Amino acid sequence: MRTFVLWARKAKTTANFSLDDLPGSGRMDLVCRCISNALCTSDHLRKDTRIYVILEGPPTPPITLLFDGGLLQQLDFDERSIAQHIQNALRGKTMLGVTVQKKSFERLIQELATTSQLIYLHEKGEDLRLAPFHENTTFLFGDFLGLPAKTELFLERLHAKQISLGPKSLFASHCVTLVHNELDRRYSFK
């Protein structure tokens, strides 16, 4: 299972955000692009992938969303459609494959660490192309603000391995695509 965890430190924790201004809603556009890139290919949903998004913006953080490709029946890849799914989930409307919990980044990571290899996507880590991966791997990354230093120390204590996608800082949604590309190239032909 491939798992992605995005910590969206400014994304609003209420359904009261504008579908016409996703960037102005704490960069909900970034959240939607990451979800799309994690779960959608040109012709199907990735059933072996899930993405958690921890919303840390106002008014009631933290809220953790889970989009599980193994359970989703359909997901349109565009930002607006995904934002509507997020709004519905935050309003309490149930959708197969989408859940909402009141859970912090740290608590989620502690739970995932019991069953999954933790990989922290960071510019100073080991090259992605040289790194070994387990069958169950969780890739951790932040939004445009990154992760706070105290959180990096927390990840270090949990033995999360730092992996670099290249010499430059990238958009969060691009990180997801590059990780998928590398793992697809390694494992889809076996």
N, C-alpha and C positions, 0 to 999 in steps of 0.2 A: 504494500500500500504506500503510495506517495501522499504525503501530507504537507501542506503549506500552512504557515501561521504568519499572518500579517498583523502587526501592531499598528493600528491607525490612530495615532495619538490626538488628532483633531476632529475625526469623523463624529458627527452628531449621533447621540444615543436615543433619538426620538424619531418617530415616523414623520414628524413635522418638518420635513425639508423639501425644497423645491426640486422637482424633476427638471425644471428649466434652468437651474443653477446648481448643478452638482459640485463644481469647484468651490462655490461659495458655501457649501454645506459641510465644511471641514474636509474638503477634498474627497467627497464621496465618489467623484469620477475616477480617482485613483483606485479606490476600493473595488468599484465595478470592473475596471480593466483587469485588475488582479484576479478576480473571480472568473471572468471570462477566459483569461489566458490559462488559468489553472485547469479549467474543466472542459473547454471547447476546442475541438479541432475543426477542420473544414467540413467534416462529414459526420461527426458523432460526438457524444460526450465521453469523457475519460471515466470509465467505470472504476478504475483502480486509483482514483485520486479524490482527495477531499481538501477543502480549504477552510481554515478558521480565520475569522477576522475579529480582532478585539477592538471595539469602538471605545475610544477614551475621551471623546469630546463631550460637550454639555448635552443635556442637563444632568444625567444620572449614570456616569461611568462606574465601572466598566460593564459593557454588554458584549458577549461573545456570540457571534454568528457562526454556524457551521453549514457549509454547502457540501453535501456528500454526493459525488458523482455516481456512486454505486446505487443510490436510492432515487436520484432525480430521474423523472420520466422525460422531462424536456427542459431546456434552458436556452432561451434566445441569447445570442452572444453580445448584443448591443448594450451599451451602458444604461440607457433609459429603462429597458426591460428588466435588467438585473436590479436597478434601483427600485423599481416597482416591487420586485420580490422582497427586497430588503424592507421597504415600507410595510408590506403586508405582514412580514414576519414580526416586525417591531410592533405592529398593531394587534398581534396575537392570532392572526389568521394562519391556520396550519397549511403546510405544503410539504408533501413527501420529499425528503431529502434536505430540508432546510429547518434548522432548529435555532432557538435563541436561549441563552442562559446568562445569568448574572454571575460571571466568572472572570477573574483577573488573568492577565497574561501569565504571571508567575504560577498561579494554581493550575492553569491549563498545561503549562510546560512540565510541571512536576508530574501530572497525570500521564502525559504522553511519554515522558522519559522512562516509564516502567515497561513500555512495550515497543519503543522505537528508538532508533539511532537519531540523535539530535545534531543537526548541522546548522550553524549560524552563518548566514551569507554575509561576508565581510571582506572589504578590499584587501586586508592584510593577511588573509588566510591562505591555506594551501590551494594550489591550482585545482579547479574543478576537474580538469581532464586527467589528473593524476590520482585523485582521491578514490578510495574504495567506498562502496555503499552497501548497506544491508538491504534485505528485502523490504523491511519496514523502515522508512526514513522520513524524518520530519525536518523540513527546511524552514528556518526562522528568519524573518526579515522585518524591517521597519518601513514606515512611509518616508516622506521627504525629510522628516525630522530625525530619522534613525532611532537607535535605541539608546537610552540613558546609560551612563557609565556604571551605575549601580546594577542595572539589569545585565550588562555585560559580565560583571563580576558574578552575578547569580548564575548565568549560563556557564561560566567557567567552573563554578563549583559543581554543576551537574555534568561536567565533562562534555559539553557541547563542542564539537569540532568546528573551527572556523575554516570556511571554504571561500575562496575568491573566484569570481566569475571573469575576472580580467583586471587590467591595470587602472580602469576608470570607474568612477561611481556611475551607476546606471539607474534608470527609472525602475521602481519596484515591479511594475508589470513586465518589464523586459527580463528581470531576474527569473521570474517564473518560466518564461518561454525558453530561456537558455538552459535552465535546469532540465526541463522536459526534453529539450533537444538532445542534450548529452545522454540522459538515461534512455531515451528512445533509441539512440544510435548504439548504445551498449547492449541493450536487452531485448529489443523487439525482434531480432532475427534469431534468437536462441530457441 
